[in-house]
Amino acid sequence: MAAQLDFSSEDLLERILTSLSDDKAEDIVQIDLRGKTSIGDYMVIASGRSTRQVSAMSEKLVEKLKAEFGLTARVEGKETGDWVLIDTGDVVVHLFRPEVREFYQLEKMWLPAGSAALSN
């Protein structure tokens, strides 16, 4: 596929959600950050069952974003696979092993009190 040069944060979000779903990510949550912070438009949080799955999902996602959008994302934590951060600029992706996700509880920091997460 040729790199796409003109895309929105919604296009990027949709591709990220599709990739994670295809790779069997669990408990996928998307959080709209527009108007709340300047770190990005959206945050995506998802879990993998093992360090190997978390690392593999992150690697595939970064490769797809490069191939389809010409986007080079910044990645932290892929070597250990407990918590991988993928920063695309507009969408920040956190991939966790379930125990690590439960410990940090990022959803509680970013979702309004009493709101339900937007899961896929």
C-alpha positions as CSV (number, residue, x, y, z in Angstrom):
1,M,0.0,0.0,0.0
2,A,1.2,3.5,-0.7
3,A,1.6,5.8,2.2
4,Q,-1.3,8.1,2.8
5,L,-0.2,11.7,3.4
6,D,-3.5,13.3,4.3
7,F,-5.4,11.7,7.2
8,S,-7.2,12.7,10.3
9,S,-6.8,11.6,13.9
10,E,-10.1,9.7,13.5
11,D,-8.6,7.8,10.5
12,L,-5.6,6.9,12.6
13,L,-7.8,5.9,15.6
14,E,-9.9,3.7,13.4
15,R,-6.9,1.9,12.0
16,I,-5.4,1.4,15.4
17,L,-8.6,0.0,16.8
18,T,-8.9,-2.4,13.8
19,S,-5.3,-3.6,14.1
20,L,-5.7,-4.3,17.9
21,S,-9.0,-6.1,17.4
22,D,-7.4,-8.2,14.5
23,D,-4.6,-9.1,16.8
24,K,-6.9,-10.3,19.6
25,A,-6.3,-7.4,22.0
26,E,-8.6,-7.6,25.0
27,D,-10.6,-4.9,26.8
28,I,-9.9,-2.2,24.2
29,V,-10.8,1.3,25.5
30,Q,-10.7,4.5,23.6
31,I,-10.7,7.9,25.4
32,D,-11.4,11.2,23.7
33,L,-8.8,13.7,24.9
34,R,-9.8,16.6,22.7
35,G,-10.2,19.7,24.9
36,K,-8.7,17.9,27.9
37,T,-5.0,17.9,27.1
38,S,-2.5,18.7,24.3
39,I,-0.8,15.3,24.4
40,G,-3.1,14.0,21.6
41,D,-6.7,13.7,20.4
42,Y,-7.3,10.1,21.6
43,M,-5.9,7.6,23.9
44,V,-6.3,3.8,23.4
45,I,-5.7,1.3,26.2
46,A,-5.7,-2.4,25.5
47,S,-4.4,-5.6,27.0
48,G,-2.6,-8.7,25.7
49,R,-2.5,-12.0,27.5
50,S,1.3,-12.2,27.6
51,T,4.5,-10.2,27.2
52,R,5.0,-11.9,23.8
53,Q,1.5,-10.9,22.6
54,V,1.9,-7.3,23.8
55,S,5.2,-6.9,22.1
56,A,3.9,-8.5,18.9
57,M,0.8,-6.4,18.8
58,S,2.9,-3.2,19.2
59,E,5.3,-4.2,16.5
60,K,2.6,-5.0,14.0
61,L,0.7,-1.8,14.8
62,V,3.8,0.3,14.3
63,E,4.6,-1.4,11.0
64,K,1.0,-0.9,9.8
65,L,1.0,2.8,10.7
66,K,4.3,3.3,8.8
67,A,3.1,1.4,5.7
68,E,-0.4,2.9,5.5
69,F,0.1,6.5,6.8
70,G,3.9,7.0,6.4
71,L,3.9,7.6,10.2
72,T,6.9,6.8,12.4
73,A,5.6,6.4,15.9
74,R,7.7,6.7,19.1
75,V,7.7,3.4,21.0
76,E,8.7,2.7,24.6
77,G,8.7,-0.6,26.5
78,K,8.5,-3.1,23.6
79,E,11.5,-5.0,24.9
80,T,9.9,-6.0,28.2
81,G,6.3,-6.3,26.9
82,D,4.7,-5.4,30.2
83,W,3.5,-1.9,29.1
84,V,4.2,-0.6,25.7
85,L,3.5,3.0,24.9
86,I,3.1,4.0,21.2
87,D,2.9,7.7,20.6
88,T,1.6,8.6,17.1
89,G,1.2,12.3,17.9
90,D,-2.6,12.4,17.6
91,V,-3.3,9.0,19.2
92,V,-1.5,7.6,22.2
93,V,-1.7,3.8,22.6
94,H,-1.0,1.9,25.8
95,L,-0.7,-1.9,25.6
96,F,-0.5,-3.8,28.8
97,R,-0.4,-7.2,30.3
98,P,-3.6,-7.4,32.5
99,E,-1.8,-7.3,35.8
100,V,0.2,-4.2,34.9
101,R,-2.9,-2.5,33.5
102,E,-4.8,-3.2,36.7
103,F,-2.0,-1.8,38.8
104,Y,-1.7,1.5,36.9
105,Q,-5.5,2.0,36.1
106,L,-4.9,4.7,33.5
107,E,-8.6,4.6,32.6
108,K,-9.5,6.0,36.0
109,M,-7.2,9.0,35.4
110,W,-8.6,10.0,32.1
111,L,-12.3,9.0,32.1
112,P,-14.8,11.2,34.0
113,A,-16.0,9.8,37.3
114,G,-18.9,7.4,36.8
115,S,-18.6,7.1,33.0
116,A,-18.4,3.9,31.2
117,A,-15.4,3.1,29.1
118,L,-15.9,3.0,25.3
119,S,-15.0,-0.6,24.7
120,N,-14.8,-2.5,21.4
